[in-house]
């Protein structure tokens, strides 16, 4: 995933879609029965699950969604070739088959991937799901009027760069072949060993061409999952799902589909959501949220209440908050200045500003501290928990700033505890001890995003964050450090504008690997190599803590999403 706050590249952990916000050793809920509270913890079918969210489930069209692992609410309706493993912790960071019989069969150099669909797959109307439907679903995601989904297929598929979708080009994509109703073959421009991860995105959802209503499809997309849409009001603000009776658990090992009905209500204030979950009265006893965390003050109250504390799910999504440098701007063109800033950072104060150790973990690596990403512990500029101002001053002197220097830190004014004033002030205070005067430039969120993601306006120092499209080092390191992904006339994420041939070549070499464990080790080593360049200063990895109702059972929180998996929940 990309930065959750950024235009179409948002998802993160919530459900969302990609977005909507999302979440090292992740686990299920801390200090409570992972199967849920209540006298009988055994999950049963039936009942209504209510979802209370701050952000609406907008653009509920598989072509337009940008989700990590198929999203949370979306994956109840949309099945894909592969999906995330619905288990707690690290086991949940694995990719597994969904509509397909396996996670894909690559040719020798991973430029051709072949999938076979399971037998007996049906839509909500009882018609069979075919490989041609998956091909069509992917093709319509290229239509300009249905933009917003993950961008990889345009880059990866042969001849897809300029394709405008089936409404304008009915010939379709020759890079996708469907030799029979159960077989689909993808031809790629270059080796991509992580194609099975990409196949979890909602663009791989089958869409029957005869039922495609273009931009209106989101109001009633044809379900391939355990639930179908029976109501979609105000662009996803109120979404009601009921059982798809044509779905068969025999073809779906991942989704449990316990509730009979799921009622998603959005546009609510986060404090209201947490108050209702805390009270857990009436229908709210069978309620969860897929996008609202507990804040520092709320968490303090919950921690002091044994019953509430037992209803908090804790998870870790692949996500890093960091300081970003633009080496094209003085004085950050001098590596010693960047190193001085790295040594001066007081991560303890930053963690406190982010809500405390219960909501943030200090980071010295860009990759999240999870095995699937290839996490390799390292600290190129060891400053301890509270910074090393003496070492920072020494480096500044070597850089020609013995008397100190004055710099500007750009941040967002949004109260997100990530790129917001609280974090900026903590950085400012720490650097002051090293003789660095920091002037703060706070911008409204839209202005902030526009400024930091344009090569032409990118500031010298700013707060940033990055989340995972899937749990691997590839979508974490490549967008930020691959020189070929520098965008000069659009949204650029390679903030350090690094274009190092050895880094680019290693990214290509790792992408050829279909052994994802071996690839993870290589990503970790590459992270360490890039870290030595001091192009970013990792600050912290967030921890997600979310309340759920007292009648909610079967809590599963994976390292893939970091939040409660709605497909596993029961309310009876």
C-alpha positions in Angstrom: 0.0 0.0 0.0 1.0 3.4 -0.3 0.8 6.2 2.1 -2.8 6.0 3.4 -3.4 9.6 3.1 -2.3 9.9 -0.4 -4.8 10.3 -3.2 -5.5 6.9 -4.8 -2.7 5.2 -2.9 -4.4 4.8 0.3 -5.3 1.6 2.1 -3.9 0.8 4.9 -5.4 -1.2 7.3 -8.7 -0.4 7.9 -10.7 -2.1 5.6 -10.4 0.1 3.5 -10.2 0.2 1.4 -6.9 0.9 1.2 -7.4 3.0 2.9 -8.9 4.2 5.3 -6.6 4.2 7.4 -5.2 1.6 9.2 -2.2 -1.8 10.9 6.6 -7.1 15.5 5.1 -9.7 16.5 1.6 -9.1 15.9 -0.9 -11.1 17.8 -4.5 -11.5 18.6 -6.0 -9.3 21.3 -3.7 -8.9 24.3 -4.7 -10.5 27.6 -8.0 -11.8 26.4 -9.6 -14.9 24.9 -8.8 -14.7 21.2 -12.2 -16.3 20.5 -14.0 -13.4 22.1 -15.6 -12.6 25.4 -18.8 -13.9 26.9 -19.9 -17.1 28.5 -19.9 -19.2 25.4 -16.9 -18.4 23.2 -17.8 -20.9 20.5 -18.8 -19.0 17.3 -22.2 -19.8 15.9 -24.0 -18.8 12.7 -26.7 -16.1 12.7 -27.3 -12.6 13.9 -26.4 -9.2 12.6 -22.9 -7.7 12.8 -22.8 -3.9 12.9 -19.7 -2.1 11.6 -19.2 1.5 12.8 -16.6 3.5 10.8 -15.5 7.1 10.3 -14.7 6.7 6.6 -17.4 5.6 4.2 -16.8 2.5 2.1 -16.9 4.6 -1.1 -16.2 3.5 -4.6 -17.5 0.0 -3.8 -16.5 -1.3 -7.3 -13.6 -3.9 -7.4 -12.0 -1.9 -10.2 -11.7 1.3 -8.1 -10.7 -0.1 -4.7 -7.1 0.0 -3.6 -6.9 -2.4 -0.8 -4.3 -4.5 1.0 -5.1 -8.2 0.7 -8.5 -7.5 -0.8 -9.7 -5.2 2.0 -11.9 -6.0 5.0 -15.5 -5.3 4.1 -14.8 -5.6 0.3 -13.5 -9.2 0.7 -16.9 -10.3 2.0 -18.4 -9.6 -1.5 -15.4 -9.9 -3.8 -13.3 -13.0 -4.1 -10.0 -12.9 -6.0 -7.5 -15.4 -7.4 -5.6 -15.4 -4.2 -6.2 -13.9 -0.8 -4.6 -13.4 2.6 -4.4 -16.2 5.1 -7.0 -15.5 7.7 -5.0 -16.4 10.8 -3.5 -14.6 13.8 -0.1 -13.0 13.7 2.7 -14.0 11.3 0.7 -16.9 9.8 -1.7 -14.3 8.5 1.0 -12.6 6.4 1.0 -15.5 3.9 -0.8 -15.5 0.6 -3.2 -18.5 -0.1 -5.5 -19.6 -2.9 -9.0 -18.1 -3.1 -10.9 -18.6 -6.4 -7.8 -20.4 -7.8 -6.6 -23.9 -6.9 -3.2 -22.6 -5.9 -1.2 -19.4 -5.6 -0.1 -19.5 -9.2 2.3 -21.5 -11.4 5.1 -19.4 -12.8 7.3 -20.2 -15.8 11.0 -20.5 -15.3 11.7 -16.7 -15.1 8.4 -15.7 -13.5 7.2 -13.7 -16.5 4.2 -16.0 -17.2 1.8 -16.9 -14.4 -1.0 -19.5 -14.9 -4.0 -20.1 -12.6 -6.8 -22.7 -12.6 -10.2 -21.9 -11.1 -11.8 -24.2 -8.5 -14.8 -26.2 -9.7 -18.3 -25.1 -8.6 -17.7 -21.4 -8.3 -20.9 -19.3 -8.7 -22.1 -15.7 -8.6 -25.1 -14.7 -6.4 -27.5 -15.4 -9.3 -26.2 -18.9 -9.6 -24.3 -18.5 -12.9 -20.8 -20.0 -13.0 -17.7 -17.9 -12.5 -15.3 -18.2 -15.5 -11.8 -17.2 -16.3 -13.1 -14.8 -18.9 -14.9 -12.9 -16.1 -11.7 -12.4 -14.2 -10.0 -11.2 -17.4 -12.9 -8.8 -18.0 -12.8 -7.6 -14.4 -9.1 -6.7 -14.8 -9.7 -5.0 -18.1 -12.4 -2.7 -16.8 -10.1 -1.5 -14.1 -8.1 0.2 -16.8 -11.0 2.4 -17.8 -10.4 6.0 -16.9 -13.8 6.4 -15.4 -13.1 3.5 -13.0 -9.6 4.6 -11.9 -8.3 4.4 -8.3 -7.2 0.8 -8.0 -3.6 -0.5 -7.6 -1.4 0.6 -10.5 0.8 -2.5 -10.9 -1.0 -4.2 -13.7 -0.5 -1.3 -16.1 3.2 -1.6 -15.5 3.5 -5.4 -15.3 1.3 -6.7 -18.1 2.7 -6.8 -21.6 1.2 -4.1 -23.8 -1.0 -2.6 -21.0 0.7 0.8 -20.5 -1.7 2.7 -22.8 -4.8 0.4 -22.6 -8.0 2.4 -21.9 -10.3 -0.4 -20.8 -13.0 -2.5 -22.6 -15.5 0.4 -23.0 -13.1 2.1 -25.5 -11.0 -0.9 -26.7 -13.1 -4.0 -27.0 -10.2 -6.1 -28.2 -9.1 -6.4 -24.6 -5.6 -7.2 -23.2 -3.7 -9.8 -25.2 -1.4 -10.3 -22.2 -4.2 -12.2 -20.4 -5.3 -15.4 -22.0 -8.2 -17.6 -21.1 -7.7 -20.9 -23.1 -10.8 -22.4 -21.3 -13.4 -21.4 -18.7 -11.2 -22.4 -15.7 -7.7 -21.3 -16.9 -6.2 -17.8 -17.0 -2.7 -16.9 -18.0 -0.8 -13.6 -17.4 2.1 -12.5 -19.5 4.4 -10.0 -17.8 7.0 -7.4 -19.0 9.5 -8.6 -16.5 9.9 -11.2 -13.8 7.6 -10.7 -10.8 7.9 -13.4 -8.1 5.3 -11.6 -6.0 2.5 -11.8 -8.5 0.5 -14.1 -6.1 0.4 -11.1 -3.7 -0.9 -8.8 -6.4 -3.6 -11.3 -7.2 -5.2 -10.5 -3.9 -6.2 -7.0 -5.1 -9.8 -6.5 -5.9 -9.0 -5.9 -9.6 -8.8 -9.7 -9.8 -12.5 -10.0 -8.9 -14.6 -11.7 -11.6 -17.1 -9.4 -13.2 -19.8 -10.8 -15.6 -19.7 -8.6 -18.7 -23.5 -8.9 -19.1 -24.0 -7.4 -15.7 -21.5 -4.6 -15.9 -23.2 -1.2 -15.5 -20.1 0.9 -15.6 -19.9 3.6 -13.0 -23.2 2.4 -11.5 -21.8 -1.1 -10.9 -20.7 -0.1 -7.3 -24.4 0.2 -6.2 -24.9 -3.5 -6.7 -21.8 -5.4 -7.7 -22.4 -9.1 -8.5 -21.1 -11.0 -5.5 -18.6 -13.9 -5.7 -18.2 -14.0 -1.9 -20.3 -15.1 1.0 -22.3 -11.8 1.1 -24.2 -9.7 -1.4 -25.0 -6.0 -1.4 -28.6 -5.3 -0.7 -28.2 -1.6 0.2 -25.6 1.1 -0.7 -26.6 4.6 0.3 -24.7 7.9 0.0 -21.7 6.4 -1.7 -20.9 3.7 0.8 -22.0 5.6 4.0 -24.6 3.0 4.7 -23.9 -0.5 3.3 -26.0 -3.6 4.1 -24.8 -7.1 3.2 -26.8 -10.3 3.4 -25.9 -13.9 2.7 -25.1 -15.0 -0.8 -26.9 -18.3 -0.8 -24.9 -19.4 -3.9 -21.6 -19.1 -2.1 -20.2 -22.5 -1.0 -17.9 -22.9 2.0 -16.5 -26.0 0.2 -14.8 -23.6 -2.3 -13.7 -21.1 0.3 -11.4 -22.1 3.2 -10.8 -18.6 4.4 -14.1 -16.8 5.0 -16.2 -18.1 7.9 -19.3 -16.0 7.2 -21.0 -16.5 10.6 -23.4 -13.5 10.7 -26.5 -13.5 8.6 -26.4 -9.8 8.0 -23.7 -7.1 8.1 -24.7 -3.5 8.6 -21.9 -1.0 7.8 -22.5 2.6 9.0 -19.9 5.3 8.3 -19.4 9.0 8.6 -19.3 8.8 12.4 -16.9 10.7 14.7 -14.2 8.5 16.1 -15.0 9.5 19.7 -18.7 8.5 19.1 -17.6 5.1 17.7 -15.4 4.3 20.6 -18.1 5.5 23.1 -20.6 3.1 21.5 -18.2 0.2 21.4 -17.3 0.9 25.0 -20.9 1.0 26.2 -21.7 -2.1 24.1 -25.5 -1.6 24.7 -28.2 -3.2 22.6 -27.2 -3.8 19.0 -23.8 -2.2 19.7 -22.9 -5.3 21.7 -22.5 -7.0 18.3 -20.4 -4.2 16.8 -16.9 -3.7 15.5 -14.9 -1.0 13.7 -12.6 -1.5 10.8 -11.0 1.9 10.7 -11.1 3.6 14.2 -8.3 3.2 16.7 -8.2 4.1 20.3 -6.5 7.3 21.0 -4.1 7.9 23.9 -6.7 9.4 26.2 -9.3 6.7 25.3 -6.7 3.9 25.8 -5.8 5.2 29.2 -9.5 4.9 30.3 -9.8 1.4 28.7 -6.6 0.1 30.4 -8.1 0.9 33.8 -11.2 -1.1 33.1 -10.7 -4.9 33.2 -13.8 -5.6 31.2 -13.0 -3.1 28.5 -9.4 -4.1 28.3 -10.5 -7.6 27.5 -12.3 -6.2 24.4 -9.3 -4.6 22.8 -7.8 -6.1 19.7 -4.1 -5.4 19.2 -2.3 -5.6 15.8 0.6 -4.5 13.7 0.2 -3.5 10.1 3.3 -3.1 7.9 3.7 0.7 8.2 6.6 3.1 9.0 6.6 6.7 10.0 9.8 8.6 9.1 11.6 11.8 8.5 12.4 12.3 4.8 15.2 14.3 3.3 15.4 15.9 -0.1 19.2 15.8 -0.9 18.7 18.3 -3.7 18.0 21.0 -1.0 20.8 22.4 1.1 22.1 21.6 3.6 20.7 18.1 3.2 22.9 17.6 0.1 25.6 17.0 2.7 25.4 13.4 4.0 26.9 14.4 7.3 24.1 16.8 8.0 21.6 14.0 7.3 23.5 11.7 9.6 23.6 14.4 12.3 19.8 14.7 12.2 19.6 10.9 12.5 21.8 10.9 15.6 19.9 13.7 17.2 16.5 12.1 17.0 15.0 11.3 20.4 12.7 8.3 19.6 11.4 8.1 23.1 9.9 11.6 22.8 8.6 10.8 19.3 6.9 7.7 20.6 5.3 9.6 23.4 4.0 12.2 20.9 2.5 9.4 18.9 0.5 8.2 21.9 3.0 6.3 23.9 4.6 2.8 23.8 1.2 1.1 23.6 0.5 2.8 20.3 3.9 3.2 18.7 7.2 1.2 18.6 10.5 2.9 17.9 12.0 2.2 14.5 15.5 2.2 13.2 14.8 0.3 10.0 12.6 1.4 7.1 11.1 -2.1 6.7 8.5 -2.9 9.4 9.7 -5.3 12.1 7.9 -8.4 10.7 9.5 -11.5 9.1 7.5 -11.4 5.9 9.0 -8.0 5.0 12.5 -9.3 5.5 13.0 -7.3 8.7 16.8 -7.3 9.5 17.6 -5.4 12.7 20.1 -2.6 12.2 20.8 0.9 13.3 23.2 2.8 11.0 23.3 5.8 13.3 22.8 4.4 16.9 21.5 7.1 19.1 20.0 5.1 21.9 16.4 5.7 23.0 16.8 9.4 23.6 19.3 10.6 20.9 23.0 11.4 20.8 23.3 15.2 20.5 27.1 15.0 21.1 27.6 12.8 18.1 25.3 15.0 16.0 27.3 18.1 17.0 30.5 16.4 15.9 29.1 15.6 12.5 27.8 19.1 12.1 31.2 20.5 12.8 32.7 18.1 10.1 30.0 19.4 7.8 31.1 23.0 8.4 28.3 23.9 10.8 30.3 24.1 14.1 28.0 27.0 15.3 24.8 25.0 14.5 22.3 25.6 11.7 18.7 26.5 11.1 16.4 24.2 9.0 12.7 23.9 8.3 10.5 20.8 9.0 7.3 20.5 6.9 4.4 18.6 8.5 0.6 18.3 8.2 -1.7 20.0 10.5 -4.0 17.0 10.7 -4.3 15.5 14.1 -3.2 12.0 13.1 -0.3 11.5 15.5 1.9 10.6 12.5 2.8 13.7 10.4 1.1 16.1 12.7 2.3 19.0 15.0 2.9 16.7 18.0 5.5 14.6 16.1 7.0 17.7 14.5 7.5 19.4 17.9 9.1 16.3 19.4 11.6 16.3 16.5 12.2 20.1 16.9 12.9 19.7 20.7 15.4 16.8 20.1 17.3 18.6 17.3 17.6 21.7 19.5 19.9 19.8 21.9 22.3 19.2 19.0 22.4 22.8 18.0 19.9 22.6 15.2 17.2 25.2 15.2 14.0 23.8 13.6 11.4 26.0 12.1 8.0 24.3 11.7 6.0 24.7 8.6 2.5 23.2 9.1 0.2 22.8 6.1 -3.3 21.8 5.7 -3.5 18.1 4.6 -4.2 18.6 0.9 -1.5 21.3 0.6 0.9 19.1 2.6 0.4 16.1 0.3 0.7 18.2 -2.9 3.9 19.8 -1.7 5.8 16.7 -0.5 4.8 14.5 -3.5 6.0 16.9 -6.2 9.6 16.9 -7.3 9.3 20.6 -8.0 8.1 21.6 -4.6 9.4 18.9 -2.3 10.9 20.5 0.9 14.3 19.6 2.3 12.9 17.9 5.4 9.4 16.6 6.1 7.4 14.0 8.0 6.2 11.1 5.9 4.8 7.6 6.2 4.4 4.4 4.1 2.2 1.4 4.3 2.2 -2.0 2.7 0.3 -3.0 -0.4 1.2 -6.5 0.7 3.5 -7.9 3.4 6.8 -7.9 1.5 9.8 -5.7 1.2 9.1 -5.1 -2.5 6.2 -2.6 -2.3 7.9 -1.0 0.6 11.4 -0.4 -0.9 10.8 -0.1 -4.6 8.4 2.9 -4.6 10.6 4.9 -2.2 14.1 4.0 -3.5 13.9 2.7 -7.1 15.3 5.4 -9.3 13.1 4.4 -12.2 10.0 5.2 -10.1 10.9 8.9 -9.7 7.9 10.8 -11.1 8.8 14.2 -12.4 5.3 15.3 -13.5 3.0 13.6 -11.0 2.8 12.1 -7.5 6.4 11.1 -6.6 7.2 8.9 -3.6 11.0 8.5 -4.1 11.5 11.4 -1.8 15.3 11.0 -1.7 15.3 10.9 -5.5 17.7 8.0 -5.2 18.7 6.5 -8.6 21.4 4.1 -7.7 22.0 1.4 -10.4 23.1 -1.2 -7.8 19.9 -0.6 -5.9 17.8 -0.8 -9.0 19.5 -4.0 -10.2 19.0 -5.6 -6.8 15.3 -4.8 -6.9 15.1 -6.5 -10.3 17.0 -9.5 -9.0 14.8 -10.0 -6.0 11.7 -9.6 -8.1 12.7 -12.7 -10.1 12.6 -14.9 -7.0 9.4 -17.0 -6.5 10.8 -18.3 -3.2 9.3 -15.5 -1.0 11.3 -16.5 2.1 14.6 -16.1 0.1 13.3 -12.8 -1.3 12.5 -11.5 2.2 16.2 -12.0 3.2 17.3 -10.1 0.2 14.9 -7.2 0.9 16.2 -7.0 4.5 19.8 -6.8 3.2 18.8 -4.1 0.7 17.1 -2.1 3.5 20.3 -2.1 5.4 22.3 -0.9 2.4 19.9 1.9 1.7 19.7 2.8 5.4 23.4 3.7 5.4 22.7 6.5 2.9 20.6 8.4 5.5 17.9 9.4 3.0 15.3 8.8 5.6 15.2 8.6 9.4 12.8 5.9 10.6 10.8 7.1 13.6 8.2 4.5 14.7 5.9 1.7 13.6 2.3 2.2 14.8 0.4 -0.3 16.9 -3.4 -0.6 16.3 -5.7 -1.0 19.3 -9.5 -1.3 18.6 -12.5 -2.0 20.7 -15.1 -4.5 19.8 -18.5 -5.3 21.2 -19.1 -7.7 24.1 -21.0 -10.2 22.0 -18.3 -10.4 19.2 -16.5 -13.7 19.0 -13.7 -15.3 17.1 -11.2 -12.4 16.9 -8.5 -12.9 14.3 -5.9 -10.2 13.7 -3.1 -11.0 11.2 0.2 -9.3 10.5 -1.1 -8.6 7.0 -3.8 -6.1 8.0 -3.1 -5.5 11.7 -6.9 -5.2 12.5 -9.8 -7.5 13.3 -10.7 -9.7 10.3 -14.4 -9.2 9.7 -14.6 -12.4 7.7 -13.9 -14.5 10.8 -16.2 -12.7 13.3 -19.3 -14.3 14.9 -21.9 -12.6 17.0 -23.8 -15.6 18.5 
